[in-house]
Amino acid sequence: MLVQGPTVEITCTECEEPEVVPVPPTPPQTLISWLSCPQAVTFVGDNLWFITTDDGDPTDTAYFAIWNGSYWETIYSTTTTNTDPVHDPSGDYWQWDEPPIDVYTKGDITVVVLYRMHYYASYDEFADGADVFAFSGDTLLGNTYIVGETIPAVAGPLYKPTYGQHSLLIDSTDKVHLILGTLNYDTYDYHVFDFTSSDNGVSFVPVDVTGAQGFLGEPYFLTETSAGVLYMCQNATTNCIWKSLDHGATWAVHANGAFKTFVKDFRLLNDVFFAIDRNAVTGYIYIKRSTDGSTWSTVHSVAKETTFSVGVLGYDGTYYYAVCNYRNSTNPSGDTGYNEVYRSSDGLNWSTVSTFSDYAIKPPTNYSTSSLAVSGSRLAYTFWYAETIVGSDRLMAVWESVDRGVTWTVLSTLFSDQTGGSGAPD
């Protein structure tokens, strides 16, 4: 969305009417203080969107911005306080913080999910709820808050709000699906729910996918075939992949999967299953392929002994993509990493087409995620805590490619990282 700037009149002695010359809007210059938080990208038509939060305390602000070709322009923001006496009687705080941001766009509809993290002294971090923002174009349709305690027959909060990604989907019938897990800390029963919406993400109804099960872990991924069959993958060695033949009304186990430790992405691309599988011990990355979701083969592997690595998949109708981030340091300061872009024309034979570096004050962890948006020959990419150095500032970063991943340009944002103090490291 471009904003028309002010106009000035130029006196013209040879004209009957004054000439009106548009003055381009001046890009905002004020940096927004930010404590390393998740970020996500998506294409809405030709517009590249960027979504993040500022991880403030005692208030948090969520930002939705569009790249107008020169700078990022905020189209919507909302602020919340980090106290909730109803769900947080202990006085511990909660905020839009560590969990990744989930986003899905289909046509003019964009649905974005931010997760509320609770910081209880007795339990580590887990979610108290999920904030769902639904847009038509750049107009907000609604903001729905899903709280774990309100799920029928389940006592307990949402658990570590989808430390994965792509658990959000708008299916072929335009129904919105959001996969969330809950954990009862008394019985230790663990459920995975499919929250469905028939009004573009404004309201949701929960469907229990798995029933009570032992804790299997997360993240969760959701994808759909061209015939309308839904598949959900959870990070588990048993009952890993679930299937729905009726757009989420009922679910059944499909396969156990054949993954190493952490599935970093799982989706159908051109009606073929692909997954990025990470071995938590070695850090090696495997791109896996399956025609039925049951039998998997490794089509590409990267034997890099990295401490942390994340990956994300995409497809533009011509090429399959996998973009992976690697880091060799656990030092939370001054951690420089690099990203490799793998590409394939047939999904079987992969090659590296580009590599670019980054900086992140907080390196990714086993639960970190990355975000890849695809629109024709354009790609946009970012990951958890992604930054770049501009002068003396560390700014959140998005990378864009207009030639199908061969070259990349960094699009610096106005969010200045204050995690380790202002300014770039020495």
C-alpha positions in Angstrom: 0.0 0.0 0.0 1.6 3.3 -1.1 0.7 6.4 0.7 0.2 9.5 -1.4 2.5 12.3 -0.1 1.6 16.0 0.2 1.4 18.1 -2.9 2.9 21.5 -3.8 1.7 24.1 -6.3 4.1 25.5 -8.9 3.2 28.8 -10.5 3.1 28.6 -14.3 2.7 31.8 -16.1 1.9 30.0 -19.4 -0.8 27.8 -17.9 -4.4 28.6 -16.9 -4.4 26.0 -14.1 -1.6 25.6 -11.5 0.5 22.4 -12.0 0.2 19.9 -9.2 3.4 17.9 -8.6 3.3 15.0 -6.1 6.0 15.0 -3.4 7.0 11.4 -2.5 6.4 10.5 1.1 9.4 10.7 3.3 10.4 7.3 4.8 10.1 7.1 8.6 13.5 7.4 10.3 12.8 6.4 13.9 14.0 3.0 14.8 11.7 0.8 16.9 13.4 -0.8 19.9 13.0 -4.5 19.8 14.1 -7.6 21.8 14.8 -10.5 19.5 11.5 -12.0 18.6 9.9 -14.2 15.9 9.1 -12.8 12.5 7.3 -14.0 9.4 6.8 -13.0 5.7 4.0 -13.6 3.2 2.9 -12.3 -0.2 -0.5 -10.8 -0.4 -1.0 -10.3 -4.1 2.1 -8.5 -5.2 2.7 -7.0 -1.7 5.3 -8.4 0.6 4.2 -8.5 4.2 6.4 -8.6 7.3 5.0 -9.5 10.8 6.7 -9.3 14.1 6.3 -8.3 17.8 8.6 -6.0 19.9 8.7 -8.3 23.0 8.3 -5.4 25.3 7.5 -5.4 29.0 5.1 -4.5 30.5 3.5 -4.0 27.0 3.9 -5.8 23.7 3.1 -4.4 20.2 2.5 -6.5 17.1 3.4 -4.9 13.8 2.1 -5.8 10.3 4.1 -4.0 7.6 4.3 -3.9 3.8 7.4 -3.4 1.7 6.5 -0.6 -0.8 9.7 -0.9 -2.8 11.7 1.6 -0.8 10.9 1.0 2.9 8.6 -0.9 5.3 5.2 0.8 5.9 3.2 -0.3 8.9 -0.4 -1.0 7.9 -1.6 -2.3 11.3 -0.3 -2.5 14.9 -1.9 -3.4 18.2 -0.5 -3.2 21.8 -1.4 -5.4 24.8 -0.3 -5.5 28.4 1.6 -8.5 29.7 -0.7 -9.0 32.7 -3.8 -11.1 32.9 -5.3 -11.5 36.4 -7.9 -14.1 35.1 -5.4 -16.5 33.6 -2.4 -15.4 35.6 -3.3 -15.1 39.2 0.2 -15.7 40.3 1.3 -12.4 38.9 3.8 -13.9 36.4 3.9 -12.2 33.1 2.9 -13.4 29.6 3.6 -11.9 26.3 3.9 -12.3 22.5 7.4 -13.7 22.7 9.4 -16.7 21.7 7.0 -18.8 19.7 7.1 -18.5 15.9 4.4 -16.5 14.0 2.2 -18.6 11.8 0.8 -17.0 8.6 -1.2 -18.2 5.6 -2.5 -16.3 2.6 -5.0 -17.5 0.0 -6.4 -14.9 -2.4 -7.3 -11.8 -0.5 -7.5 -13.5 2.9 -4.5 -13.6 5.2 -4.6 -15.2 8.6 -1.8 -14.6 11.2 -1.4 -16.3 14.6 0.7 -14.9 17.4 1.0 -17.0 20.6 0.8 -15.8 24.2 3.6 -17.2 26.2 3.2 -17.6 30.0 6.2 -17.6 32.2 5.3 -19.7 35.3 7.9 -20.3 37.9 6.8 -23.9 38.3 6.5 -24.9 34.6 8.9 -23.5 32.0 7.3 -21.6 29.1 4.0 -22.5 27.6 1.2 -20.7 25.9 -1.9 -19.4 27.6 -3.6 -18.7 24.2 -3.3 -17.9 20.6 -4.2 -14.5 19.0 -5.6 -14.9 15.5 -5.7 -11.9 13.2 -7.7 -12.2 10.0 -7.3 -9.8 7.1 -9.0 -9.2 3.8 -6.4 -7.4 1.8 -5.0 -5.0 4.4 -8.3 -4.6 6.2 -8.6 -6.3 9.6 -11.6 -8.6 9.7 -11.2 -9.7 13.3 -8.9 -10.6 16.1 -9.9 -13.9 18.0 -8.2 -15.1 21.1 -8.1 -18.9 21.7 -7.5 -20.0 25.3 -6.5 -23.5 26.2 -8.8 -23.7 29.2 -11.9 -23.2 27.0 -11.3 -26.4 25.0 -14.1 -28.9 25.7 -13.1 -31.8 28.0 -9.5 -30.7 28.3 -8.2 -29.0 31.4 -4.9 -27.4 30.6 -3.2 -24.6 28.6 -2.0 -24.7 25.1 1.4 -26.3 25.2 4.5 -24.5 23.9 2.5 -22.9 21.2 3.5 -24.7 18.1 7.3 -24.4 18.3 7.0 -25.4 14.6 5.3 -23.6 11.8 2.9 -24.1 9.0 0.2 -25.4 11.4 -2.1 -23.0 9.7 -3.9 -23.7 6.4 -6.8 -22.3 4.3 -8.1 -25.4 2.5 -9.7 -26.0 -0.9 -13.1 -25.2 0.6 -11.8 -21.9 2.1 -12.0 -23.3 5.6 -9.3 -22.1 7.9 -7.5 -24.7 10.0 -5.2 -24.1 13.0 -3.4 -27.0 14.7 -2.8 -26.5 18.4 -1.7 -28.9 21.2 -2.8 -28.9 24.8 -1.2 -30.5 27.8 -2.8 -31.3 31.2 -0.1 -30.9 33.7 -1.9 -33.0 36.3 -2.7 -36.1 34.1 -0.1 -35.4 31.5 -2.7 -36.1 28.8 -1.7 -34.5 25.5 -4.2 -33.6 22.7 -3.8 -32.1 19.3 -6.7 -30.0 18.1 -7.7 -28.7 14.7 -9.4 -25.4 15.2 -11.6 -24.7 12.2 -13.1 -21.5 10.9 -15.7 -21.0 8.2 -15.7 -17.2 8.4 -12.1 -16.5 7.2 -10.5 -16.9 10.6 -12.9 -14.7 12.7 -14.3 -17.5 14.8 -13.1 -21.1 15.5 -14.5 -24.5 16.5 -12.1 -27.1 18.0 -11.9 -30.7 16.7 -9.9 -33.2 18.7 -7.5 -34.8 16.2 -5.6 -37.3 18.4 -7.6 -37.8 21.5 -5.7 -38.1 24.8 -2.2 -39.5 24.1 1.1 -39.6 25.9 3.2 -36.5 25.4 4.8 -36.9 21.9 6.1 -33.4 21.3 5.7 -30.7 18.8 5.9 -29.0 16.3 2.9 -29.6 14.1 2.5 -29.1 10.4 -0.6 -29.1 8.2 -0.8 -29.5 4.4 -3.4 -30.5 1.8 -3.5 -32.5 -1.5 -5.1 -31.2 -4.6 -7.9 -33.6 -4.0 -8.6 -32.0 -0.6 -7.1 -34.6 1.7 -5.5 -33.0 4.8 -2.4 -34.3 6.5 -1.1 -33.3 9.9 2.5 -34.2 11.1 3.6 -34.1 14.7 7.1 -34.5 15.9 6.8 -38.1 17.1 8.1 -41.6 16.3 4.7 -43.1 16.6 1.4 -41.8 15.2 3.4 -39.2 13.5 1.2 -38.4 10.4 -2.6 -38.0 10.6 -5.1 -37.8 7.7 -8.5 -36.3 7.2 -10.7 -37.1 4.2 -13.5 -34.7 5.2 -11.8 -31.3 5.6 -11.0 -31.8 9.3 -14.3 -33.2 10.6 -12.6 -36.5 11.5 -9.0 -37.7 11.6 -7.1 -41.0 11.6 -3.5 -42.1 11.9 -1.9 -42.4 8.5 1.8 -43.3 9.2 4.5 -43.3 11.8 7.0 -41.4 9.7 10.7 -42.1 9.2 12.3 -39.0 10.7 15.4 -38.4 12.7 14.7 -36.1 15.6 13.3 -32.7 14.7 11.1 -32.2 11.6 11.7 -28.6 10.6 9.1 -28.5 7.7 6.6 -30.9 6.3 4.3 -30.1 3.3 2.9 -31.2 0.0 4.5 -29.6 -3.0 3.0 -30.3 -6.4 1.1 -33.2 -4.6 4.3 -34.8 -3.4 5.3 -35.0 0.3 8.5 -33.3 1.3 10.1 -32.8 4.7 13.2 -31.2 6.2 14.4 -33.5 8.9 17.2 -32.5 11.3 19.3 -34.8 13.4 19.6 -33.1 16.8 22.8 -34.9 17.6 24.8 -34.3 14.5 23.0 -31.2 13.2 22.8 -32.7 9.8 19.9 -31.7 7.5 18.0 -34.1 5.3 15.5 -33.3 2.6 13.1 -36.2 2.4 10.5 -37.1 -0.2 7.5 -39.4 -0.3 4.7 -40.1 -2.8 2.3 -41.5 -0.2 3.4 -40.0 3.2 4.3 -43.5 4.5 7.5 -44.5 2.6 10.2 -41.8 2.6 13.6 -41.5 0.9 16.4 -38.9 1.4 16.8 -36.9 -1.8 19.4 -34.5 -0.4 21.5 -34.3 2.7 23.8 -31.7 4.2 26.5 -33.0 6.5 27.3 -29.9 8.4 28.2 -30.3 12.0 26.3 -27.2 13.1 25.1 -26.5 16.6 21.8 -25.2 15.4 20.0 -25.2 12.0 16.6 -24.6 10.7 15.0 -25.1 7.3 11.9 -24.3 5.2 10.4 -25.5 1.9 8.7 -23.9 -1.0 7.5 -24.4 -4.6 6.8 -21.8 -7.3 5.5 -24.1 -10.1 8.9 -24.5 -11.7 11.3 -25.2 -8.9 11.2 -26.8 -5.5 13.2 -24.9 -2.8 14.7 -25.6 0.6 16.4 -22.7 2.5 18.4 -23.7 5.5 20.2 -21.6 8.1 23.3 -22.8 9.8 25.3 -21.6 12.8 28.4 -23.0 14.5 28.3 -21.0 17.7 26.3 -21.3 20.9 27.5 -17.9 22.0 24.4 -15.7 22.3 26.3 -12.6 21.1 28.0 -11.9 17.9 26.8 -15.1 16.2 27.2 -14.9 12.5 25.5 -17.6 10.4 24.8 -18.4 6.8 21.9 -19.5 4.7 22.1 -22.0 1.8 19.4 -22.2 -0.9 18.8 -25.6 -2.4 16.8 -25.9 -5.6 15.4 -28.7 -7.7 13.4 -28.9 -10.9 12.1 -32.4 -10.3 12.2 -32.8 -6.5 14.7 -35.6 -6.8 18.0 -33.8 -7.8 19.0 -30.9 -5.7 21.8 -28.4 -5.9 23.0 -25.3 -4.0 22.1 -22.1 -6.0 23.1 -19.4 -3.5 24.6 -18.7 -0.1 24.3 -15.6 2.0 25.3 -14.6 5.5 23.4 -13.1 8.4 23.8 -12.0 12.0 21.7 -13.0 14.9 22.1 -11.9 18.5 20.3 -15.1 19.6 21.2 -18.1 17.5 18.3 -20.5 16.5 17.6 -23.5 18.7 16.1 -26.9 18.1 12.7 -25.3 18.2 13.4 -22.3 16.0 11.7 -21.7 12.7 12.1 -19.9 9.4 9.6 -18.3 7.0 9.7 -18.5 3.2 7.1 -16.7 1.0 6.9 -17.5 -2.8 5.2 -15.5 -5.5 6.2 -16.4 -9.1 9.9 -15.8 -9.4 10.0 -13.8 -6.2 11.1 -15.3 -2.9 11.2 -13.7 0.6 12.8 -15.2 3.6 13.5 -14.6 7.2 14.1 -16.7 10.3 13.8 -16.6 14.1 16.0 -13.7 15.3 17.3 -12.9 11.8 19.3 -9.7 11.8 21.7 -7.6 9.6 24.1 -4.9 10.6 23.4 -1.4 9.3 25.9 1.2 10.5 25.9 0.9 14.3 22.5 -0.8 14.5 21.4 -4.4 14.5 18.2 -4.5 12.5 15.7 -7.3 11.9 16.1 -8.5 8.4 14.2 -9.9 5.4 15.9 -11.2 2.3 14.3 -11.0 -1.1 15.2 -12.8 -4.4 13.6 -11.8 -7.7 15.5 -14.5 -9.8 14.3 -17.7 -8.2 16.8 -17.8 -5.4 20.0 -17.1 -7.3 20.7 -13.7 -5.8 19.3 -12.1 -2.6 18.9 -8.5 -1.4 18.5 -7.7 2.3 15.5 -5.5 3.2 16.4 -4.0 6.6 13.5 -3.2 8.9 13.2 -0.4 11.4 13.3 -2.8 14.3 16.6 -2.3 16.3 17.7 -5.1 18.5 18.2 -4.1 22.1 18.8 -7.7 23.4 22.5 -7.0 24.1 22.4 -3.3 24.1 22.1 -0.8 21.2 24.5 -0.8 18.4 26.5 -3.4 16.6 29.0 -5.6 18.5 32.6 -4.6 18.6 
